[in-house]
Amino acid sequence: QVQLVESGGGLVQPGESLRLSCAGSGSIVSLSNMDWYRQPPGKQREYVAGFTTQDTAKYADSVTGRFTISKDHARKGLYLQMNSLKAEDTAVYYCHYRRYQLNGNIDYWGQGAQVTVSS
């Protein structure tokens, strides 16, 4: 089993920064299989940031240049540094881990962290 716990969300004003953390436990094989998603109010969950097969960071176009994903090996998790936040970044942010296996992949999700950007 895998458990993911996000922290660091909150209410900030436009232009400010936040750093989200994701702490993992259980049978996590590779942090490169972890990524961040978000779900804005009234919308579907969307991809935010993760890693390519070459283990380089990749981002959604909407956050490129403002957000930075990094790995936290000590806590088997991730960070998401979010700068220059905009109102449209308001969402519940989820940490996600995919375990690849021959008989079907398994997706694990954290409980989510609320990020609200408002003046």
Backbone as CSV, one residue per row, in Angstrom:
resi,resn,N_x,N_y,N_z,CA_x,CA_y,CA_z,C_x,C_y,C_z
1,GLN,0.825,-1.198,0.000,0.000,0.000,0.000,0.861,1.251,0.000
2,VAL,0.297,2.326,-0.517,0.962,3.620,-0.567,0.038,4.663,0.028
3,GLN,0.595,5.525,0.836,-0.164,6.659,1.360,0.568,7.950,1.031
4,LEU,-0.185,8.958,0.652,0.355,10.260,0.288,-0.353,11.327,1.105
5,VAL,0.421,12.231,1.663,-0.161,13.292,2.483,0.397,14.633,2.022
6,GLU,-0.501,15.495,1.557,-0.094,16.833,1.134,-0.189,17.812,2.298
7,SER,0.636,18.842,2.236,0.573,19.926,3.210,1.100,21.199,2.562
8,GLY,0.805,22.331,3.202,1.337,23.596,2.735,0.365,24.479,1.992
9,GLY,-0.858,24.027,1.839,-1.834,24.864,1.160,-2.249,26.049,2.016
10,GLY,-3.024,26.942,1.419,-3.497,28.089,2.182,-4.067,29.156,1.287
11,LEU,-4.300,30.323,1.901,-4.843,31.480,1.204,-3.730,32.504,1.011
12,VAL,-3.510,32.891,-0.231,-2.499,33.896,-0.532,-3.076,34.915,-1.509
13,GLN,-2.377,36.034,-1.631,-2.792,37.058,-2.584,-2.101,36.828,-3.924
14,PRO,-2.675,37.346,-4.986,-2.030,37.223,-6.306,-0.602,37.752,-6.267
15,GLY,0.304,37.007,-6.906,1.707,37.394,-6.934,2.545,36.769,-5.844
16,GLU,1.897,36.208,-4.835,2.633,35.595,-3.734,3.017,34.154,-4.062
17,SER,3.708,33.533,-3.106,4.234,32.176,-3.311,3.734,31.229,-2.226
18,LEU,3.744,29.946,-2.571,3.448,28.869,-1.629,4.298,27.676,-2.017
19,ARG,4.594,26.839,-1.022,5.271,25.586,-1.327,4.446,24.437,-0.756
20,LEU,4.048,23.542,-1.641,3.333,22.344,-1.233,4.321,21.202,-1.018
21,SER,3.996,20.370,-0.052,4.789,19.179,0.210,3.906,17.952,0.101
22,CYS,4.511,16.873,-0.296,3.826,15.582,-0.350,4.744,14.567,0.320
23,ALA,4.257,13.959,1.368,5.024,12.930,2.066,4.419,11.574,1.762
24,GLY,5.268,10.646,1.346,4.788,9.326,0.991,5.225,8.269,1.977
25,SER,4.470,7.194,2.009,4.840,6.038,2.814,4.368,4.782,2.099
26,GLY,4.977,3.673,2.467,4.613,2.419,1.833,5.571,2.069,0.704
27,SER,5.095,1.241,-0.196,5.950,0.673,-1.246,6.057,1.611,-2.445
28,ILE,6.789,2.694,-2.254,7.062,3.644,-3.336,8.396,3.274,-3.960
29,VAL,8.364,2.902,-5.223,9.569,2.418,-5.893,10.401,3.576,-6.440
30,SER,9.734,4.549,-7.054,10.455,5.635,-7.696,9.688,6.933,-7.557
31,LEU,10.373,7.974,-7.100,9.737,9.289,-7.003,9.457,9.871,-8.382
32,SER,10.099,9.335,-9.401,9.840,9.812,-10.763,8.449,9.426,-11.235
33,ASN,7.813,8.523,-10.547,6.437,8.134,-10.869,5.408,8.929,-10.071
34,MET,5.867,9.968,-9.401,4.987,10.853,-8.666,4.808,12.141,-9.433
35,ASP,3.658,12.753,-9.244,3.408,14.030,-9.888,2.326,14.791,-9.133
36,TRP,2.073,16.003,-9.604,1.064,16.862,-9.012,-0.077,17.096,-10.004
37,TYR,-1.288,17.042,-9.480,-2.490,17.410,-10.216,-3.229,18.468,-9.407
38,ARG,-4.201,19.096,-10.030,-5.062,20.031,-9.314,-6.466,19.980,-9.880
39,GLN,-7.415,20.356,-9.042,-8.802,20.415,-9.476,-9.378,21.773,-9.104
40,PRO,-9.509,22.670,-10.087,-10.123,23.962,-9.805,-11.601,23.795,-9.485
41,PRO,-12.213,24.731,-8.804,-13.631,24.606,-8.456,-14.502,24.471,-9.694
42,GLY,-15.339,23.445,-9.713,-16.254,23.225,-10.814,-15.622,22.664,-12.072
43,LYS,-14.348,22.278,-12.011,-13.672,21.767,-13.199,-13.084,20.382,-12.928
44,GLN,-12.599,19.765,-13.989,-11.999,18.444,-13.860,-10.562,18.554,-13.345
45,ARG,-10.117,17.453,-12.786,-8.746,17.389,-12.322,-7.796,17.504,-13.520
46,GLU,-6.700,18.246,-13.340,-5.754,18.458,-14.432,-4.320,18.267,-13.961
47,TYR,-3.486,17.904,-14.913,-2.069,17.681,-14.638,-1.380,19.017,-14.399
48,VAL,-0.444,19.024,-13.435,0.302,20.244,-13.135,1.790,20.053,-13.425
49,ALA,2.392,19.024,-12.823,3.844,18.856,-12.961,4.243,17.435,-12.619
50,GLY,5.301,16.973,-13.274,5.828,15.642,-13.000,7.185,15.487,-13.659
51,PHE,7.502,14.266,-14.066,8.813,13.977,-14.639,8.670,13.169,-15.924
52,THR,9.569,13.446,-16.850,9.603,12.691,-18.091,10.304,11.350,-17.866
53,THR,10.317,10.531,-18.904,11.020,9.255,-18.811,12.529,9.450,-18.656
54,GLN,13.012,10.622,-19.054,14.424,10.968,-18.846,14.638,11.625,-17.489
55,ASP,13.582,11.633,-16.683,13.640,12.149,-15.317,13.902,13.649,-15.247
56,THR,13.455,14.356,-16.270,13.483,15.811,-16.211,12.086,16.307,-15.872
57,ALA,12.030,17.470,-15.270,10.737,18.011,-14.871,9.932,18.429,-16.091
58,LYS,8.638,18.267,-15.993,7.742,18.740,-17.047,6.535,19.391,-16.391
59,TYR,5.959,20.359,-17.093,4.911,21.179,-16.516,3.775,21.410,-17.497
60,ALA,2.610,21.649,-16.946,1.513,22.141,-17.761,1.871,23.536,-18.252
61,ASP,1.389,23.881,-19.425,1.712,25.186,-20.002,1.300,26.324,-19.061
62,SER,0.213,26.138,-18.358,-0.326,27.212,-17.522,0.567,27.551,-16.324
63,VAL,1.482,26.655,-15.964,2.318,26.903,-14.784,3.801,26.988,-15.127
64,THR,4.162,26.739,-16.365,5.567,26.773,-16.767,6.175,28.140,-16.486
65,GLY,7.348,28.103,-15.856,8.029,29.345,-15.515,7.655,29.890,-14.152
66,ARG,6.599,29.368,-13.560,6.158,29.844,-12.242,6.255,28.766,-11.164
67,PHE,6.036,27.518,-11.556,6.046,26.407,-10.600,7.299,25.566,-10.804
68,THR,7.787,24.987,-9.711,8.946,24.102,-9.765,8.673,22.853,-8.939
69,ILE,8.826,21.705,-9.573,8.649,20.436,-8.874,10.026,19.905,-8.478
70,SER,10.092,19.299,-7.309,11.351,18.680,-6.874,11.031,17.474,-6.004
71,LYS,12.042,16.650,-5.811,11.857,15.416,-5.059,12.361,15.570,-3.626
72,ASP,11.694,14.903,-2.737,12.087,14.873,-1.333,12.379,13.418,-0.977
73,HIS,13.617,13.024,-1.157,13.954,11.615,-0.959,13.797,11.197,0.499
74,ALA,14.067,12.131,1.409,13.982,11.808,2.831,12.577,11.409,3.237
75,ARG,11.585,12.041,2.623,10.199,11.756,2.982,9.463,11.022,1.878
76,LYS,10.232,10.496,0.918,9.627,9.738,-0.192,8.480,10.533,-0.804
77,GLY,8.754,11.791,-1.114,7.681,12.616,-1.648,8.173,13.691,-2.591
78,LEU,7.384,14.715,-2.707,7.632,15.801,-3.647,7.415,17.153,-2.977
79,TYR,7.983,18.154,-3.626,7.641,19.534,-3.342,7.075,20.158,-4.609
80,LEU,6.273,21.185,-4.412,5.844,22.016,-5.526,5.964,23.464,-5.076
81,GLN,6.971,24.144,-5.595,7.151,25.564,-5.311,6.322,26.348,-6.313
82,MET,5.421,27.157,-5.805,4.519,27.910,-6.663,4.767,29.395,-6.458
83,ASN,5.239,30.057,-7.489,5.515,31.488,-7.446,4.560,32.248,-8.359
84,SER,4.501,33.537,-8.130,3.648,34.410,-8.956,2.254,33.827,-9.120
85,LEU,1.659,33.471,-8.017,0.358,32.809,-8.069,-0.715,33.733,-8.611
86,LYS,-1.640,33.116,-9.340,-2.741,33.834,-9.954,-4.061,33.286,-9.416
87,ALA,-5.102,34.044,-9.595,-6.417,33.591,-9.141,-6.794,32.260,-9.786
88,GLU,-6.402,32.071,-11.025,-6.739,30.828,-11.733,-5.951,29.623,-11.244
89,ASP,-5.003,29.834,-10.331,-4.312,28.715,-9.710,-5.101,28.156,-8.518
90,THR,-6.169,28.815,-8.157,-7.008,28.331,-7.066,-7.535,26.940,-7.391
91,ALA,-7.278,25.996,-6.497,-7.664,24.607,-6.745,-7.298,23.766,-5.527
92,VAL,-7.794,22.544,-5.549,-7.286,21.542,-4.619,-6.144,20.825,-5.338
93,TYR,-4.993,20.785,-4.701,-3.799,20.192,-5.306,-3.584,18.795,-4.730
94,TYR,-3.366,17.844,-5.637,-3.225,16.452,-5.254,-1.855,15.903,-5.653
95,CYS,-1.294,15.153,-4.759,-0.101,14.369,-5.050,-0.567,13.008,-5.575
96,HIS,0.106,12.516,-6.585,-0.305,11.274,-7.234,0.908,10.388,-7.444
97,TYR,0.706,9.104,-7.249,1.762,8.120,-7.509,1.178,6.967,-8.305
98,ARG,1.879,6.577,-9.351,1.458,5.425,-10.141,2.443,4.292,-9.948
99,ARG,1.914,3.166,-9.530,2.729,1.954,-9.436,2.503,1.137,-10.700
100,TYR,3.558,0.971,-11.457,3.485,0.210,-12.701,3.695,-1.268,-12.390
101,GLN,2.807,-2.095,-12.903,2.946,-3.526,-12.710,2.289,-4.245,-13.876
102,LEU,2.741,-5.482,-14.107,2.324,-6.211,-15.298,0.827,-6.463,-15.322
103,ASN,0.234,-6.702,-14.171,-1.193,-7.059,-14.153,-2.102,-5.851,-13.939
104,GLY,-1.590,-4.674,-14.306,-2.422,-3.476,-14.199,-1.845,-2.458,-13.251
105,ASN,-1.715,-1.233,-13.729,-1.150,-0.160,-12.908,-2.121,0.250,-11.810
106,ILE,-1.567,0.777,-10.735,-2.394,1.256,-9.625,-2.062,2.715,-9.378
107,ASP,-3.083,3.543,-9.264,-2.921,4.964,-8.979,-3.295,5.250,-7.521
108,TYR,-2.426,6.009,-6.881,-2.665,6.435,-5.505,-2.749,7.960,-5.475
109,TRP,-3.636,8.460,-4.621,-3.854,9.908,-4.504,-3.812,10.322,-3.036
110,GLY,-3.294,11.515,-2.813,-3.400,12.089,-1.490,-4.784,12.669,-1.274
111,GLN,-4.987,13.228,-0.102,-6.312,13.774,0.236,-6.523,15.167,-0.342
112,GLY,-5.444,15.796,-0.789,-5.547,17.116,-1.400,-5.221,18.253,-0.453
113,ALA,-4.709,19.330,-1.021,-4.410,20.550,-0.256,-5.050,21.730,-0.978
114,GLN,-5.831,22.499,-0.246,-6.524,23.634,-0.849,-5.573,24.811,-0.998
115,VAL,-5.522,25.349,-2.195,-4.785,26.579,-2.472,-5.775,27.603,-3.009
116,THR,-5.861,28.721,-2.320,-6.764,29.787,-2.732,-5.955,31.056,-2.957
117,VAL,-6.097,31.604,-4.146,-5.387,32.835,-4.495,-6.440,33.921,-4.711
118,SER,-6.441,34.875,-3.809,-7.482,35.900,-3.847,-7.004,37.158,-3.148
119,SER,-7.448,38.290,-3.676,-7.129,39.555,-3.031,-8.247,39.965,-2.084
